[in-house]
């Protein structure tokens, strides 16, 4: 597809020359190609690059490097990932300015990430970060910071990811273009989304979309709009999510960006399922699945198969539903292999980097020791000390690796403590966490409030609208409660239609305000039963000095029963007269 540039370059090398072009003219056309590369479908910039290929001998070294950087991006957009990587590896093998090398590392990290070559991805990012001191005026530092934030989020290192994400936003704000700010804000929003901090993620998505609309880059704007739309869907704002998806698809189709369209289609399918449009969801997923499988995005493949299985079960096609679930399990197995490879690549790069640093330090000390040995035998003791120090450093490095592996195991253990339908704490995990929170509250002498809520007339929802609608209602309630919980709060599904929240150091007025926000959000949940809006009854108890969790829970339960007995859709405080 992109053979034109290579052919024209070959002709130039063997002496077949077109009309001469000055360096200034080449630079003007290259700037135009760079502009089209962002603001138009990639084919338009490639036409101009094909024209410039035959004039490469007249270009400066910097112009040639910038030319091949643009070619590598178009190769990736055309789906020729390996060709793009080959172009970048050849560039990186030669001399170039630090800012160009930073761009090449950034693009190589992007392409190896798409190709699932995780060890190379981390290596390119680390090399990009090592260039910080050589970049004048902090230009281009935002790029490795932003990619590092994205990769650390993928391996579950959310605190590090957030730190790098904010560093990239600060740098792009001071030194970057509008497009740079668009990219880094979008990645920071993704980091917060992957960390489960949805309200903060929503704020950053809004800012990213606003900035991206100014940039004129349809690819990034469409990609970020689709992520924003999915988060609106998660918050239950279905009408706004639908409008945002329409804008995202329009821009991604204009950019002809296949991976972005596939991801946006999966996100939109979630919205269609939650709003009960199962036939349209099925059509969209059956069209999207082959692209997701080709891209080996196994988490999305597994989710798509599960949605198709639920749709098939709703139509009574149980054999078809079982087939989809079997394929979902296969995708989950592939996803586990992929995540394991990504985690191991991360650990290997961290370990290798530290080992190389230790080896270099050891070699320097050994050389110095050899120089001093001629003057004094006492240096033998120094060498033994250095060897012991190196062993200690190696042991520390191994312990760090083991720590990261244990964190991975803890991550999977956390997943087993979530309610499979609502993705919030299950009964066991919630009350374990509540016990810890109560212990800390009593030690620190601050308040702790337990809220237990029950969906009113939930049996009517299942009886009148079916269990699929009931499941949608439960997921909607979980989203509504979770998205409005204050920082530090704990939320769980502790029974069939019963939810509980534990709030540390929150006063009565704040509890009242939170409950009112919850009740307003419940009334807006669309689960497919318009004539039966959802309401909940709440029992609230504030921990007393020295009180056990069992006693606190009993008082909250009793308050909930009084709320039910008093007519439902109300709030009762355990200590109220």
N, C-alpha and C positions, 0 to 999 in steps of 0.2 A: 504493500500500500504506500509505503514511504520510500520506495526505491528510487524516486526521481532525484532526490538530493544526493544520494550516494553515486548515481550514474553521472550526474553533472560534475561532481567532484572528481570522479575518475577521468572524465574527458579532459578536465582542466589539467590534471596531473600529466596526461600523456601528450599534451600540447594542443588540444583542440580548444581554442579560445573564442569567446564571444567578444563583442565590442567592449573595449576597455571601460572600467568604472573606477572613479577616484575613491580614495578612502572615505572622503566626506559623503559622497553619494551612497556608498555602501552603508555607512553609519545611519543615514537618513532612512533608507529602506529597512534596515534592521530595527530601528526604533518603531517604524510603522508595523513591522511584523510582530514586535513585542506588544504593541497596543492591541492589535487584532487578536493576539493569543489570549488576551484577557476578555475583550469585549465582544468577540464574534466566535462562531463555531470554528474549531481548530483547523478545518480544511482551508479556510480563507488565509490564515497565517501561513499554512504549509505551501500554498501556491506561491506566495512571495518568497518563502525560504528556498523553494525549488529554483526560482529565478535567480536568487543570490548565490546558489551553490557553485555556478560556473565562474563566479567572480571571487571566490575565496582566496586565490593567490594574491589578489590586490588588497585584501583586508589585513588589519593589524592583528597581533596575537590576541588582544583583548576581544576584538570583534569576532574572531574565529571561535573563541571560547563561548561568548554569548550566543553566537549562532547555534553551536551544537547543544547548548543548554536548552534553547527553544525547541530544537529538533527532538531532544529526548522527551520533553513534555508532550509534544504531539504524538510521538510513538506510544507513550503511555495512554493518551486519550483515545488513540486508535485501537487500543487493546494489545499492542505489541510490547508487553512489559519487559520481556527478556531483551528485546532490541534496545529499548530505552536504557536498561541497566548496562548493556554492553557499551553503549555510547558514553555513559557516565563513568564507567570504570576506565575507559581509555582516556577520558579527559583528566580524571584524578591521578592517573599515572604520570602526567606531565606537569610542568611548572604553570602556576597561575597565581593571581593575586588572592589574598586571604578572603576578600569579600566574595570572589567568584567560587573559591573552594567551599565556602560556607553554603552557597547556593547549591553547588553540586552535591554536597553531603545531605542537604535538606531533601533534594529531589530523590537521591538514591535511597534515603531512609523511607520516603513515601512509597517508592516502587517496591522495595524489598518487603515493606509491610503489606502491600497488596498481594505480593507473591508468597506471603506467609514464610519468608526467610528471616525468622526473628533474630537469630544471632547477628546476621549482617545489619539488620535494622538498628539494634542497640549499638553496634560498633560505629555505624555512621553518625548516630546521634551523639555519642560520646566524643567522637572526633570533632563534630561541629561545636560542641560545648568547649572543647579544648582550645578553639580558635578565638575565644572571647577577648583575650588580651591583645590579639593582633588586629582586631577590627577597629578601624578609626571611627571615632564619634559614635561608637556603639551601634553602627549600622549593621543590620542583619542578625543581631543577637537574638531578636525576638523569635526568629525561625527555629533554631535548635531548642530554645526554651519551650516554644509552643508544641513542637513534636515530642519533646521529652514529657511534657504534661500529658499528652494523649497516650503515649506508650505506658507511662507509669500508671495511668488510670486503668488501662487494659489488664495490667498484671496485679491490680488491686492495691497499689501503693498510693492511696488517695491523698494523704497529707502531702507527700512529695509532689504529686501531680498538681495539687492546688497551688503549692508554692511556686512551681515552675510556670503554671498558667498565669498567675498574677504578675510574675516577673516579665513574661512575654507581653502582656497587655500594657504594662507601664512603659516598656521600651518602645513598643509600636506606637503608643500615644505620643511619645517624645520624638521619635525619629522615623516612623514608618509612614507609608501612604494610606489612603482610605482603604484600599484593598487589603493591606497588611492588617489594619485594625479589624476589618471584617473577619479575616481568617482567625486571628488570635482570640477574639471575643467568642466566635463560634466554638472553638476548641475548649475554651474555658467553660462555656455553658455545658458542653458534653461532659467535661470532667465532673462538674457538680451533679449532673444528671446521673452519671454512673456511680457517684458516691451516695445517691439517695437523698441529696439536699435539693428537693424539687422546687421549692419557692425561690431559692437563690438561683437555681438553674434557669427558671422562667424569667427572672429579671435580666440575666445575661443574654438569654436568647432574644428578648425584646430589643436590647441594645444592639446585639449583633445584626439582627434583621434591619434595624434602622440604618446602621452604618453600611451594611452590604448593599442596600438599595442605592446608596450614593456611589458605590464603586463601579457599577456597570458590569460586574462579573456575574453572568448568569449562572455559571457552574457553582460557585461558592454560595451565591445568594439562594439558589434553589435548594442546595443541600442543607443549608442552615434553616431555611423556611420549613423544610420537611421535618427537621428535628424539633423546631418550635411547635409545629402543628401537632406532633406526637405528644409533646408535653401538655399542650392545651387539652388534648384528648384525655390524657392521664388525670388532669384536674377536673374533668367532666364538662368542659366548655366546648360542647360538640359543634355548635354552629360556627364558632370562631375557628375551630380546628378544620372544619370543612372548607372554609374560605381560604385558610392558610395553605391547605393541601392544593387547592386549585392554582394558587399563585406559584407554589413550588413546582408542580408538574409543568406548568407553562414554561418556566425558566430552564428546568432540566432538559425538557424536550428541545428547547432552542439551542442548548449547549451540546445536545446529542451525547449526554454522559450516561452510559449504560449502568454502571454501578450505583450512581445516585438515584436513577429511576427505579432500580430494583429495590433499594432500601426504602425509598419513599412509598413504593407500592405495598411493601410489608407493613409499614406504619399505617397507611390508609386502611389496610385490611383490618387492623385492630379496631379502628373507628367503625368500620362497617359492621363488624361483629357486635360491638357493644351497643350499636343503635338498631340491631335486629335485622340488618340487610344481608342475610346470610347468602342468598343466591348471588348477589353482586360481589360479595367477599370471595365466594368460591371461584367465580370467573376470573377475578383479579389475581388470586393466588395461583390458579392453574396456569395462567399466562406468565407469572413471575418466577415460579419455582425453578424452571430450567436455568434461568440466569443466576439465581442464588446458588444453585448447585454447581454451575460452571465456575463461579467465583469462590466456591468452597466456604461460604459464609454459613457454617453449620448451625450456629445458634438461631439464625433466621430460618434456615431450612427446617429445623426441629419445631420451631414455633409455628411455621406455616402448616406443617403436617398436622400438628395438634389442632389448629383451628379448622382445618379441613375434616379432621376426624369428628370434631364436635358438630360441624354442619351436617356431615353424613348421618350421624346418630340422630340428629333432630329430624331428618327426613325418613328415619327408619331403615337406612341402608347400613346395617350393622357390620356386614362383612367388609364393606368399603371402609367403614370407620376403623375396624381392626387393622386393615392393611396400612392405613395412614399412620396409626399409632406404632406399628412395627417399623415403618420407615422413619418415624420420629425418633424412636429408640436408637436406630442405626445412626441417625444424624447426631444424637446426643453422645454416642460413643466416639464418633469422629471429632466432635467438639471437645470432649475431654482430652483426646490425644493432642488436638491442636493447642488447647490451653496448657497442657503439660509441656509441650515443645516450647511454647512461648515463655513459660515460667523458667524452664531449664535454660533456655537461651539467655534470659535476663540474668539468672544466677551465674551462668558460666562467664558472661562478659564481665560482671562485677568481680567475680573471683579472679579471672585472668588479668583484669586491669590492676587489681591490688597486688597480685603475684608479680606482675611485671615491675611495678613500682618497688616492691621489696627486692626483687632481683637486681634492679639497677642500683638501689641503695647499697646492697651487699657487695656488688662488684666495685663500686667506688671505694668502699671501706677496705676491701681486700687489696686493691691497688695501692692505697695509701699505706696499708700495713706492710706490703712488700717493700716499699721505699724505705720505711723506717726500720725494717728488720736488720739491715746491714749495720745500723748504728746501735741497736740494742736488742737483746734477746727478750726483753720484757714485752715486746709486741706480741709474743705468742699468747700471753694471757688475754690481750685485746682481741686477737682473732677468735679465741675460744668464746669470749664474751659476745662478739658479733654473731658467731654461729648460734649461740644460745638465743640471742635476741631474734635472729631470723626464724628460729624454730617457734619462738613464742608468737611472732607475727603471723607465721603460717597457721599456727593453731587458732589465733584470733580470726583469721580469714575463714578457716573451716567452720568455726563456730558461727560466724555471720551467715555463711551459706546454709548451715543447719537451721538457723533462726528463720531464714526466708522460707525454707521448705516447710517448717512447722507452721509458719503463717499460712501457707497454702492449704495445709491440712485443716487449720482452724477455719479457713474460709468455707470449705466444704461442710465442716461440722455446723457452721452457722446456717447454711442452706437447709440442713435437716431440721432446724428449729423454727422454720417458717411455715405458716399455714399455706398449703399448696394452692388454694383458690385465690386468696386475697393478697398473698405475699407479704403479710405482716406477721408478727410473733404469734406462734401457736400458744395453746393454754399453758403447757409446761414452761416454755421459755419466758412467757410474760410474767408468770408469778415468781419464777426464779429471779428475774430482773427486778421485780417489785420488792422482793425480800431484801435484795442488796440496797435498793434505793431507800427503803425504810431504815435499814441499819445505818446508812450514811446520814440520813436526816436526823436520826436520834443522836448520833455522835456529834454532828455539827450544830444541833439544836436549831434546825430550820424546818419549815412546814413541809408536809407531804400530803397530797390530796389524791384519793382513789375514786375514779368515776367508773361505774358499771352501767352500760346502756343495753337495751334490748329493743329490737325492731318490732313495732306494734303490728299485730295481725299478720305476721309473716306467713302463716299457714295459708291465708287467703291468697297471697301472692302466688305461692306454688300451686294451689288448687285451681285458681282462675286462669293463670297465664303460663303455667308449666315450670318445670325445674330449671330450664335454661334461663328463663326470666328471673327466677329466684337467684341463680348464680350471678347474673348481671347485677341484680340489686345488691347482693353481698359485696361484689367487687366495687360497685359504685359507692357504697357506704364506707368501705375501707379507704378508698381514695379521698372521699370528702373529709373524713376524720383526720387522716394522715397529713393531707396537704395543709391543714390549718392548725396542726399541733405546734406548740411552742418548742424552741430548742431545748433539748434535755429531757423531753417527755418520752414516755414509752407507750406504745399502742399495741394491742393484741386482740385476736379473735379467740375468745375463751369458751365459746359454746356454738351451737348451731347458728343462731341469729343474735348472739350476745357478744358484745365488744367491751373492752375495758381499757382505761388509760390511767397512767400514773404520772402525776405532775409534781416536780420538785420545786419547793420555794415559790409557790404561786398563791397570791392572796385571793380573798373571796370575790372581789370585784373582777379580777382577771378570769377567775373560773366562770363567773356569770357571763362575761363577754364571750369567752370561748364557746360555752354551751349554746349561746344564741347564734354564733357563727355556724356552729355545727347544724343547728336546726334549720337555719336558712339554706344551707348547702343541701341538706337532705331533701328539702322540698323541690329542689331543681334536678334531682337525679332522674335520668331517663332510662328506665329499664324495660320499657315496653308495656307498661300498665298505666296509661295516662289518667284513667279515672280512679286510680287508687294511689295517690302520692304517698311516699314513704315518710313515716314519723317514728320517733323513738322515745322511750321513757328512760329517764336517767336517775340513778341513785348516787349520791355524792357523800363521801365521808372524809373528814380531815383527821389525820393521825393524832392520837393523844400521846403524851409523854409515856414512854415505856410500853406502849401498846404492841401486841404481836400482829403479824400480818393476818393471821386467821381471824382475830377480833375485828381488825379494820375491814376485812373483806365481808365479814358477817354484817357489820353495820351498813356497809354500802349496799349489800344484797337486800337487807330489810328496807332500806330507803327506796330501792328499786321496786320492791313488792308494793309499797305504799303508793308509789307513782302509778303502778298498774291498777291497783284497787281504786284509786281516785279518778280513773277514767282514761289513763294513758296520755301520751303526747305531753308530758310534763316533767318537771325536774323537782326532785325531793332531796333535801339535805338531811343527813342523818341526825344532826344536832338541832334541827329546827323544831320549834314547839308546835 
